[in-house]
Amino acid sequence: MFARDGFKLYRGEAGGPQDPEKVSARWRTLRNRLHLPEDFRIHDWRHNKVTNDLEAGENPVEVSANVRHHSPGYTMAWYGHSRKDGARRLAASGAGRLGLSSLV
C-alpha cells in the first residue's frame, strides 16, 4: 500500500522522493492483478487504511509516521473527522437504548 524504498521507486538517495512513473506502473499492475476497477486510485486505498487505523484506536502519532505526514495534527485534520462521526453514532445509539432518542 505504501511505496517502500526497497522497490527502487525512488530517485537518488534511499528515502528520497518516489519516482511517480514507477509508482503508477506498479499500482496499475497490482490493481489489474486484484481485479479492481480502473477508477480505484492508490490514494483511495491509503485513505481507507489510515481511516481504519484511527477508528481502531491506533496511536495517531504512529499512523502519521507510517504515512509519512509531517505531523499527527495534519493526519488528524484530514482523517480524524470520521472519528467524530463514529462518536456521534455511538452516542446516538446509546441514547436510543436509554430511551433518550428524542434528545439526540
Secondary structure, DSSP 8 states (H G I E B T S, - for coil): ----GGGT-BSSSTTS-B-HHHHHHHHHHHHHHTT--TT--HHHHHHHHHHHHHHTT--HHHHHHHTT-S-HHHHHHHHTHHHHHHHHHHHHHHHHHTT-GGG-
